[in-house]
Amino acid sequence: MSDSIRCRCQRCKVCGLTWPAVLITLGVLFLGSRGLCGYGFVVLWPVLLVLMGVLRLAEAFASTEGQIC
């Protein structure tokens, strides 16, 4: 998809951040389970649910001004 036809509205920008944020959070949680922070994935996995919920709320409240898709 060319940059000239890519949607640049706030909702699409937030939506585009969802999976990178989930992957980064997963990586941090698994890294923590290796003993860096004392808590592992088993204890901190609800952080993923909270992150996804926050991103979905941000997406729902984001402006669609300029949306082309």
MARKOLBA-373464 format. One record per residue (C-alpha): residue number from 1; residue in one letter; x, z, y. Coordinates in pm, whole numbers, plus 50000, padded with zeros to 5 digits. Layout:
BEGIN
+-----+--------+-------+-------+-------+
| num | residu |    xx |    zz |    yy |
+-----+--------+-------+-------+-------+
| NUM |      A |     X |     Z |     Y |
...
+-----+--------+-------+-------+-------+
END
This chain:
BEGIN
+-----+--------+-------+-------+-------+
| num | residu |    xx |    zz |    yy |
+-----+--------+-------+-------+-------+
|   1 |      M | 50000 | 50000 | 50000 |
|   2 |      S | 50139 | 49902 | 50335 |
|   3 |      D | 50182 | 50164 | 50608 |
|   4 |      S | 49966 | 49955 | 50839 |
|   5 |      I | 49658 | 50009 | 50619 |
|   6 |      R | 49732 | 50365 | 50505 |
|   7 |      C | 49473 | 50614 | 50626 |
|   8 |      R | 49617 | 50854 | 50881 |
|   9 |      C | 49325 | 51094 | 50926 |
|  10 |      Q | 49388 | 51467 | 50890 |
|  11 |      R | 49182 | 51492 | 50570 |
|  12 |      C | 49395 | 51232 | 50391 |
|  13 |      K | 49715 | 51399 | 50512 |
|  14 |      V | 49606 | 51735 | 50368 |
|  15 |      C | 49491 | 51570 | 50046 |
|  16 |      G | 49833 | 51406 | 50013 |
|  17 |      L | 49999 | 51750 | 50028 |
|  18 |      T | 49801 | 51902 | 49742 |
|  19 |      W | 50004 | 51790 | 49440 |
|  20 |      P | 50348 | 51825 | 49600 |
|  21 |      A | 50254 | 52182 | 49700 |
|  22 |      V | 50129 | 52257 | 49347 |
|  23 |      L | 50448 | 52122 | 49191 |
|  24 |      I | 50671 | 52317 | 49429 |
|  25 |      T | 50472 | 52635 | 49361 |
|  26 |      L | 50496 | 52580 | 48986 |
|  27 |      G | 50870 | 52534 | 49017 |
|  28 |      V | 50908 | 52854 | 49218 |
|  29 |      L | 50694 | 53047 | 48970 |
|  30 |      F | 50893 | 52925 | 48672 |
|  31 |      L | 51217 | 52992 | 48856 |
|  32 |      G | 51092 | 53344 | 48922 |
|  33 |      S | 51021 | 53387 | 48552 |
|  34 |      R | 51395 | 53333 | 48493 |
|  35 |      G | 51457 | 53672 | 48651 |
|  36 |      L | 51519 | 53587 | 49016 |
|  37 |      C | 51235 | 53793 | 49160 |
|  38 |      G | 51134 | 54015 | 48870 |
|  39 |      Y | 50789 | 53860 | 48828 |
|  40 |      G | 50714 | 53566 | 48609 |
|  41 |      F | 50457 | 53294 | 48571 |
|  42 |      V | 50242 | 53520 | 48353 |
|  43 |      V | 50190 | 53759 | 48646 |
|  44 |      L | 50192 | 53517 | 48938 |
|  45 |      W | 49990 | 53219 | 48807 |
|  46 |      P | 49688 | 53310 | 49025 |
|  47 |      V | 49903 | 53209 | 49324 |
|  48 |      L | 49850 | 52849 | 49208 |
|  49 |      L | 49473 | 52891 | 49219 |
|  50 |      V | 49488 | 53045 | 49565 |
|  51 |      L | 49714 | 52764 | 49691 |
|  52 |      M | 49484 | 52495 | 49555 |
|  53 |      G | 49181 | 52670 | 49705 |
|  54 |      V | 49345 | 52696 | 50047 |
|  55 |      L | 49443 | 52330 | 50041 |
|  56 |      R | 49091 | 52226 | 49938 |
|  57 |      L | 48943 | 52432 | 50223 |
|  58 |      A | 49187 | 52274 | 50468 |
|  59 |      E | 49086 | 51932 | 50337 |
|  60 |      A | 48716 | 52011 | 50376 |
|  61 |      F | 48755 | 52126 | 50736 |
|  62 |      A | 49001 | 51856 | 50842 |
|  63 |      S | 48894 | 51585 | 51081 |
|  64 |      T | 48806 | 51241 | 50946 |
|  65 |      E | 48862 | 51074 | 51283 |
|  66 |      G | 49041 | 50745 | 51226 |
|  67 |      Q | 48963 | 50731 | 50853 |
|  68 |      I | 48989 | 50381 | 50708 |
|  69 |      C | 48939 | 50447 | 50338 |
+-----+--------+-------+-------+-------+
END
